Amino acid sequence: MIIEPLAIDGAWMCRLTRHGDDRGSFAEWFRADRLEAATGRRLVPLQANHSVSGRGVVRGVHFTDVPPGQAKYVYCVSGAILDVVVDLRVGSATFGEHCAVRMDAAEPSAVYLAEGLGHAFCSLTDNTAVSYLCSTVYNPSEDRTVSPLDPDLAIAWPVSEAELQLSPKDQGAPSLAELRDQGFLPSLAECQRR
């Protein structure tokens, strides 16, 4: 496993090693010890999620109030996604910026993102399966969404506008500016105390 920082502080790409033979293939998709050694952060999963999406489905941009915040470790099990991390930490040098990486089952990889960062992905194929480990359990009162179509975020989704499929929650999500004005975004200082 090779773990490299992404352009947003607090996000890392984990390139996994696939072992194969005539029976198929094998990869360790999560190692807490290696993740902590590379990032200086400990991930103790309290919830695991799994989604299956058709081409053009966008899930996110989701985040959890800080505190408690929610770190995530995202793995594309089958198919392919464009995985997007958005810096939502007010006061961060990269506030409002995003980075995107392609992940697919052919080249196994995962993305780790710390508390205070938003997460979204777009499914690039039908029947794309994504599993992710979360540092906290889902609590609807702490769950937040930023519009994945917010022009200020300027995320270039890799499918046509006609192909984009969003949940009603994501379609009606407020912009980054609205959430900031309402006081729902975490500060960098709050996230650094985590």
C-alpha distance (Angstrom), angle and dihedral (degrees) to the residues before:
residue distance angle dihedral
M1 . . .
I2 3.79 . .
I3 3.82 115.1 .
E4 3.81 118.2 -163.4
P5 3.82 130.7 175.4
L6 3.79 117.5 -112.3
A7 3.82 125.7 -140.5
I8 3.83 91.5 -88.9
D9 3.80 113.5 71.9
G10 3.80 107.9 -118.1
A11 3.81 95.9 33.7
W12 3.81 126.6 97.5
M13 3.80 137.4 -178.4
C14 3.79 115.0 -135.6
R15 3.80 113.1 -157.7
L16 3.77 108.7 -158.6
T17 3.78 128.8 -149.1
R18 3.78 114.9 -122.5
H19 3.78 118.7 -155.0
G20 3.78 116.4 -162.2
D21 3.76 141.8 178.7
D22 3.80 137.5 153.6
R23 3.83 90.1 -63.1
G24 3.82 94.6 58.3
S25 3.77 131.6 -97.5
F26 3.80 142.7 -54.3
A27 3.80 133.3 -159.6
E28 3.80 133.9 171.5
W29 3.79 100.2 -128.2
F30 3.82 97.1 -175.1
R31 3.80 133.0 28.8
A32 3.82 114.4 170.8
D33 3.80 92.9 -164.8
R34 3.82 94.7 53.7
L35 3.80 93.0 43.1
E36 3.80 91.8 52.1
A37 3.81 92.8 45.6
A38 3.81 91.9 52.5
T39 3.81 100.1 38.8
G40 3.79 104.2 27.7
R41 3.81 87.5 -128.2
R42 3.75 128.2 110.0
L43 3.79 118.7 -140.4
V44 3.77 115.4 -160.0
P45 3.81 104.9 179.5
L46 3.80 114.8 -136.9
Q47 3.79 96.0 170.7
A48 3.81 135.9 24.3
N49 3.80 121.9 -157.0
H50 3.80 131.6 -167.9
S51 3.80 127.3 -169.1
V52 3.79 133.8 -178.6
S53 3.80 116.6 -157.4
G54 3.77 139.9 179.9
R55 3.80 124.2 -127.1
G56 3.79 111.8 -68.1
V57 3.80 97.1 21.9
V58 3.81 111.2 139.2
R59 3.80 117.9 -163.1
G60 3.80 116.3 -168.3
V61 3.01 158.4 -42.2
H62 3.83 83.9 -142.9
F63 3.80 131.9 164.9
T64 3.80 140.8 157.9
D65 3.80 127.8 -122.8
V66 3.82 115.3 -95.6
P67 2.94 113.9 -101.6
P68 2.96 104.7 66.6
G69 3.82 95.3 13.9
Q70 3.76 122.7 177.5
A71 3.79 128.2 -114.5
K72 3.81 116.0 -157.6
Y73 3.78 136.8 -159.3
V74 3.82 108.6 -160.0
Y75 3.82 124.5 -163.0
C76 3.81 127.9 -178.8
V77 3.80 104.8 -139.1
S78 3.81 98.3 -178.8
G79 3.78 136.2 -1.6
A80 3.80 119.7 13.2
I81 3.80 139.3 -74.6
L82 3.75 141.5 -174.6
D83 3.80 101.4 -129.6
V84 3.81 116.4 -154.8
V85 3.82 129.6 -163.3
V86 3.82 117.6 -167.7
D87 3.80 123.4 -164.7
L88 3.82 105.7 -130.0
R89 3.83 96.1 166.8
V90 3.80 109.9 120.0
G91 3.80 107.5 -135.2
S92 3.82 95.2 28.0
A93 3.81 117.4 129.3
T94 3.82 88.0 -125.6
F95 3.83 97.9 41.7
G96 3.81 110.1 154.8
E97 3.79 93.3 12.4
H98 3.78 125.2 116.3
C99 3.77 139.7 -160.5
A100 3.78 125.6 -153.8
V101 3.79 131.5 -159.4
R102 3.78 131.0 -177.7
M103 3.79 115.0 -125.2
D104 3.78 126.4 -175.7
A105 3.76 140.3 165.4
A106 3.82 92.6 -112.4
E107 3.84 92.0 64.4
P108 3.81 103.2 30.1
S109 3.78 115.4 -140.8
A110 3.79 141.5 145.1
V111 3.79 136.9 -153.2
Y112 3.79 123.6 -137.5
L113 3.79 118.6 -160.0
A114 3.79 127.6 -177.0
E115 3.79 129.7 -135.9
G116 3.80 115.2 -67.9
L117 3.78 95.5 35.9
G118 3.78 122.8 109.5
H119 3.79 121.8 -130.7
A120 3.79 133.5 -153.0
F121 3.77 138.3 152.3
C122 3.78 139.5 -169.8
S123 3.79 120.5 -144.0
L124 3.80 110.6 -128.3
T125 3.81 96.4 -170.4
D126 3.78 137.7 31.2
N127 3.81 116.4 -92.1
T128 3.79 94.2 21.9
A129 3.81 110.3 169.6
V130 3.81 121.7 -155.8
S131 3.80 126.0 -177.1
Y132 3.76 123.7 -169.9
L133 3.76 137.3 -177.7
C134 3.81 118.3 -140.4
S135 3.80 129.5 -157.4
T136 3.83 92.4 -143.5
V137 3.78 135.3 32.2
Y138 3.78 120.2 -104.6
N139 3.80 113.5 -86.0
P140 3.82 113.6 179.0
S141 3.82 92.3 -153.9
E142 3.85 90.1 60.1
D143 3.81 97.2 39.2
R144 3.83 116.9 108.3
T145 3.80 136.3 179.1
V146 3.80 132.6 -159.0
S147 3.79 116.7 -158.0
P148 3.81 108.5 -96.1
L149 3.83 86.6 -149.9
D150 3.83 95.2 53.6
P151 3.83 103.8 138.8
D152 3.82 90.0 -145.5
L153 3.82 89.3 62.2
A154 3.81 90.2 48.1
I155 3.80 94.4 -162.2
A156 3.81 108.5 -179.8
W157 3.79 101.0 -142.0
P158 3.82 108.9 -155.1
V159 3.81 96.8 -130.2
S160 3.78 131.3 66.7
E161 3.78 119.4 -87.9
A162 3.82 88.8 -112.2
E163 3.84 90.1 57.9
L164 3.83 96.0 49.6
Q165 3.79 112.7 111.5
L166 3.81 118.9 -169.3
S167 3.77 132.3 176.6
P168 3.82 116.0 -114.6
K169 3.82 87.7 -108.4
D170 3.81 92.4 55.2
Q171 3.84 92.6 41.9
G172 3.80 91.0 55.7
A173 3.80 96.9 40.7
P174 3.81 119.2 128.7
S175 3.78 124.3 -114.1
L176 3.78 124.0 -100.0
A177 3.82 89.8 -106.0
E178 3.82 91.8 52.4
L179 3.80 92.5 50.6
R180 3.79 90.8 47.4
D181 3.81 92.0 49.9
Q182 3.83 89.9 49.3
G183 3.82 91.6 51.2
F184 3.81 95.8 -116.9
L185 3.81 98.2 124.4
P186 3.81 120.6 91.2
S187 3.78 121.7 -119.2
L188 3.77 121.7 -122.8
A189 3.82 88.6 -119.4
E190 3.81 91.9 55.9
C191 3.80 91.1 50.4
Q192 3.82 93.5 47.4
R193 3.81 89.7 57.5
R194 3.82 89.3 61.3
